[in-house]
């Protein structure tokens, strides 16, 4: 099996796209070869059966020209031709690739999980042979082409083992709370800070660490606004730290020393199923979240972990309940969530699903 994987970059240090390396590696272990078509290649540890073609250039037009030239060399002239091309998260890449892939009869797969139903995504959905997403709620367009694969979480790396057990130290003490993600407004960090402030006002003993990249001017402005909120609140000052993003290799260890991950994502339209929610759960860490799409994943637990979006009062109530539940209850909830990730959202199950779809297309 020969797969083309199209993405933005291969970079273990990228704050948002480092996980792409996990996806490519998992496909490579199940394939004869994987060719990655991307803008740039930086630090990685991918195996020898992965090769790269880059299209980086100074201008948008230059990148487009180099993309089409590299894609043509891969799907038109290479023998044997690829069994499929998988486009990761960027519909424009599929639009550029489609004429070449269609002429060479190379099936097109699109992986996408986000709330933004752009015009490019709508056209890419029509051109793709198969659309892949976490589940039907994480893809913003209704289509019969959609196949749910779950998230691709490396459950051998994101694990409770090797650090403090989930649920916190038996001696108790202040809760250690963590939020990870981009400083985007739709991440709901203003709701997070207000809910935490209310909980502290009502007696919560806790520390909150908020870590994430600010990749755009608006995200940098929002990060500054959040810092001002913290500095201006007696309840938050000294209890909340806003820090730079962690290298991806350090995230599992950070999660293992956390009593709960907080996720206040507030997507527009369809729900975005944040990868970090499942990574934390894989580490046996309880996840407190407002995303409506997580109702089933976080349901049927003794601990109440979900609250309505944009409802800081409900978040405060959840946090107080989490504190009074004790470490054993938190540990039990976290380990049940890990079981659910292993069953439905592992990297192996994702790669098995993708390669099975490619094999089925090849037989058609």
C-alpha positions in Angstrom: 0.0 0.0 0.0 1.3 3.5 -1.0 -0.2 6.6 0.5 0.3 10.3 -0.1 -0.2 12.4 3.0 -0.7 16.1 2.4 -0.3 18.5 5.3 1.1 21.9 6.2 4.3 21.0 7.9 6.2 18.1 9.6 7.6 19.6 12.7 7.8 18.0 16.2 8.1 21.5 17.7 5.0 23.1 16.0 2.6 24.2 18.7 -0.5 23.1 16.8 0.6 20.5 14.2 3.1 18.3 16.0 0.6 15.4 16.2 0.7 15.1 12.4 3.9 13.1 12.9 2.0 10.5 14.9 -0.5 10.1 12.1 2.2 9.6 9.4 4.1 7.1 11.6 1.0 5.0 12.2 0.2 4.9 8.5 3.8 4.1 7.6 3.8 1.0 9.9 0.8 -0.3 7.9 2.0 0.7 4.4 4.9 0.0 2.0 5.5 3.7 1.7 4.1 7.1 2.7 5.0 10.3 0.7 4.4 13.5 2.7 3.7 16.6 0.6 4.1 19.6 2.8 5.3 23.2 3.0 8.3 22.4 5.2 10.1 19.5 7.0 11.7 20.1 10.3 12.5 17.9 13.3 10.9 14.5 13.2 11.6 10.8 13.9 9.7 9.2 11.1 10.8 5.8 9.7 12.7 5.2 6.5 9.7 4.3 4.4 8.5 7.9 4.7 9.7 10.4 2.0 9.0 14.1 1.5 8.2 16.6 -1.2 8.0 20.2 -0.2 6.3 23.2 -1.8 7.5 26.0 0.5 8.0 29.4 -1.3 8.0 33.1 -0.4 4.7 33.9 -2.1 1.2 32.3 -2.1 1.4 31.9 -5.9 4.8 30.4 -5.6 3.6 27.8 -3.1 0.6 27.0 -5.3 2.9 26.4 -8.3 5.3 24.3 -6.4 2.5 22.3 -4.8 1.0 21.4 -8.2 4.4 20.5 -9.7 5.3 18.3 -6.7 1.8 16.7 -6.7 2.0 16.0 -10.4 5.4 14.2 -9.9 3.9 12.0 -7.2 0.5 11.0 -8.7 1.1 11.2 -12.4 4.7 10.0 -13.1 5.5 7.8 -10.1 5.2 4.0 -10.7 3.4 2.3 -9.2 0.9 5.1 -8.6 -0.3 5.8 -5.0 -3.3 3.9 -3.7 -4.7 7.0 -2.1 -4.0 10.6 -1.1 -5.0 11.8 2.3 -5.4 15.6 2.8 -5.0 16.7 6.4 -7.2 19.6 7.5 -6.6 22.1 4.6 -9.4 21.9 2.0 -7.4 24.1 -0.4 -4.8 21.4 -0.7 -7.5 19.0 -1.9 -8.8 21.5 -4.5 -5.3 21.9 -5.9 -4.6 18.1 -5.9 -8.0 17.0 -7.3 -7.5 17.5 -11.1 -4.3 15.5 -10.9 -5.6 12.8 -8.7 -8.8 12.4 -10.7 -6.9 12.1 -13.9 -4.6 9.4 -12.4 -7.6 7.7 -10.6 -6.0 8.2 -7.2 -8.7 8.2 -4.5 -8.9 11.4 -2.4 -9.5 11.3 1.3 -10.0 14.4 3.4 -9.4 14.5 7.2 -11.1 17.5 8.8 -12.4 18.3 12.3 -13.4 21.9 12.9 -16.6 24.0 13.0 -15.7 26.2 10.0 -17.7 25.2 7.0 -15.9 27.4 4.5 -16.6 27.6 0.8 -13.4 25.7 0.1 -14.5 22.9 2.4 -17.8 22.6 0.7 -16.1 22.2 -2.7 -13.5 19.9 -1.3 -16.2 17.7 0.2 -17.8 17.3 -3.3 -14.5 16.4 -4.8 -13.3 14.0 -2.1 -14.0 10.3 -2.4 -14.2 9.9 1.3 -14.3 12.4 4.2 -12.9 11.4 7.6 -13.6 13.0 10.9 -13.8 12.2 14.6 -17.5 11.6 14.3 -20.5 13.2 12.5 -20.6 16.1 14.9 -17.0 17.2 14.3 -17.6 17.7 10.5 -19.7 20.8 9.7 -21.3 19.6 6.5 -23.9 16.9 6.0 -22.5 14.3 3.6 -22.9 10.6 2.9 -19.1 10.4 2.3 -18.3 10.9 6.0 -16.6 8.1 7.9 -16.1 8.4 11.6 -12.7 7.3 12.8 -12.4 8.7 16.3 -9.4 10.9 17.3 -5.9 9.4 16.8 -4.5 9.4 20.4 -1.2 7.7 21.1 -2.4 5.8 24.1 1.1 4.3 24.7 2.5 7.8 25.2 -0.5 9.4 26.8 -0.9 7.1 29.8 -1.3 7.4 33.6 1.8 5.3 34.1 5.1 6.9 35.0 3.9 9.9 37.0 1.5 10.8 39.8 -1.7 8.8 39.6 -4.7 10.6 38.2 -6.9 12.2 40.9 -4.1 14.1 42.8 -2.0 13.3 45.8 -3.7 11.3 48.6 -2.8 14.1 51.1 -5.1 16.5 49.2 -4.3 20.2 49.0 -5.3 22.7 46.3 -6.6 21.3 43.1 -4.2 21.6 40.2 -6.2 22.6 37.1 -4.9 22.9 33.6 -6.2 24.4 30.3 -4.3 23.7 27.1 -5.0 25.3 23.7 -4.6 28.2 21.4 -5.5 31.7 22.7 -8.4 31.9 20.4 -11.6 33.6 21.5 -13.7 30.6 20.7 -11.7 28.6 23.2 -13.8 30.3 25.9 -11.0 31.3 28.3 -13.0 34.3 29.5 -15.7 31.9 30.7 -13.0 29.7 32.2 -11.5 32.6 34.2 -14.9 33.8 35.4 -16.0 30.3 36.5 -12.7 29.8 38.3 -13.1 33.2 40.0 -16.6 32.4 41.2 -15.4 29.0 42.5 -12.5 30.6 44.5 -15.0 33.2 45.9 -17.1 30.3 47.1 -14.2 28.5 48.8 -12.3 26.5 46.2 -8.7 25.9 46.9 -7.0 25.5 43.5 -4.3 26.6 41.1 -5.0 27.1 37.4 -2.4 27.0 34.7 -3.4 28.1 31.2 -1.0 27.2 28.4 -1.3 27.7 24.7 0.2 29.4 21.6 -1.0 32.7 20.2 -0.6 32.3 16.5 -2.4 35.3 15.1 -2.6 39.0 16.0 -6.0 38.5 17.4 -4.9 35.6 19.6 -2.0 37.7 20.9 -4.4 40.5 21.7 -6.7 38.1 23.4 -3.9 36.6 25.5 -3.1 40.1 26.7 -6.7 40.7 27.6 -6.8 37.5 29.6 -3.6 38.5 31.5 -5.3 41.8 32.4 -8.3 40.0 33.7 -6.1 37.9 36.0 -4.1 40.9 37.2 -7.3 42.8 38.0 -8.9 40.1 40.1 -8.1 39.4 43.7 -9.4 35.9 43.4 -7.3 35.1 40.2 -4.1 36.9 41.0 -1.6 34.5 42.4 -3.8 31.5 41.6 -3.8 31.7 37.7 -0.7 31.4 35.6 -0.7 32.1 31.8 2.3 30.4 30.3 3.7 29.6 26.8 2.8 26.3 25.2 4.7 23.2 26.1 6.8 21.1 23.7 4.6 18.2 22.7 7.0 15.7 24.3 6.3 17.3 27.7 2.5 17.3 27.5 1.9 13.8 28.9 4.1 14.5 32.0 2.3 17.8 32.5 -1.1 16.1 32.3 -0.1 13.4 34.8 0.5 16.0 37.5 -2.9 17.6 36.9 -6.1 16.9 38.9 -8.4 18.0 36.0 -8.2 19.4 32.5 -10.6 22.3 31.8 -12.0 22.8 28.3 -14.4 25.7 27.6 -14.3 25.5 23.8 -17.3 27.4 22.3 -17.4 26.5 18.6 -19.8 28.1 16.2 -22.2 25.6 14.6 -20.9 22.1 14.7 -18.7 21.1 17.6 -14.9 20.9 17.5 -13.7 17.9 19.5 -10.5 19.1 20.9 -7.7 16.6 20.7 -6.3 17.6 24.1 -9.5 16.5 25.8 -8.8 12.9 24.7 -5.1 13.2 25.4 -5.9 14.2 29.0 -8.4 11.4 29.3 -5.9 8.9 28.0 -3.6 10.0 30.9 -6.4 9.1 33.3 -7.2 12.8 34.0 -10.8 13.9 34.5 -11.9 16.5 31.9 -14.3 19.3 32.8 -15.8 20.5 29.5 -18.7 22.6 28.0 -18.7 21.1 24.5 -22.1 19.6 23.8 -20.5 17.0 21.6 -18.8 15.5 24.7 -22.0 14.7 26.4 -21.8 11.0 25.7 -18.1 10.7 26.3 -18.3 12.4 29.7 -21.6 10.9 30.7 -22.6 8.1 33.0 -19.8 8.9 35.5 -20.2 9.4 39.2 -18.5 12.8 38.9 -20.4 15.5 37.0 -17.9 16.9 34.5 -19.9 18.7 31.8 -21.5 22.1 32.0 -23.4 24.3 29.6 -21.4 26.5 27.2 -20.8 30.1 28.4 -22.0 29.4 31.9 -19.4 30.3 34.4 -21.7 29.7 37.4 -22.2 26.1 36.3 -18.5 25.7 35.9 -17.9 27.0 39.4 -20.4 24.5 40.7 -18.6 21.6 38.8 -15.2 22.7 40.2 -16.4 22.8 43.8 -17.9 19.3 43.3 -14.6 18.1 41.8 -12.8 19.3 44.9 -15.1 17.8 47.4 -15.3 14.4 45.6 -11.7 13.5 46.7 -8.8 11.9 44.9 -10.2 8.4 44.7 -13.4 9.6 42.9 -11.3 11.7 40.5 -9.0 8.8 39.9 -11.9 6.4 39.1 -13.5 8.9 36.7 -10.2 9.5 34.9 -9.4 5.8 34.5 -12.9 5.2 33.0 -12.3 8.0 30.6 -9.0 6.4 29.6 -10.8 3.1 28.9 -13.2 5.0 26.6 -10.3 6.6 24.7 -8.5 3.3 24.2 -11.7 1.7 22.9 -12.8 4.5 20.5 -10.0 7.0 19.9 -6.6 5.4 19.8 -4.0 6.1 17.1 -4.0 2.4 16.1 -7.7 2.3 15.6 -7.6 5.5 13.5 -4.8 4.1 11.3 -6.5 0.8 10.9 -9.7 2.6 9.8 -7.8 4.7 7.3 -5.8 1.9 5.8 -8.9 -0.3 5.6 -10.7 2.4 3.6 -7.7 2.7 1.3 -7.6 -1.0 0.7 -11.3 -1.1 0.0 -10.9 1.7 -2.6 -8.1 -0.2 -4.2 -10.3 -3.3 -4.6 -13.1 -1.3 -6.3 
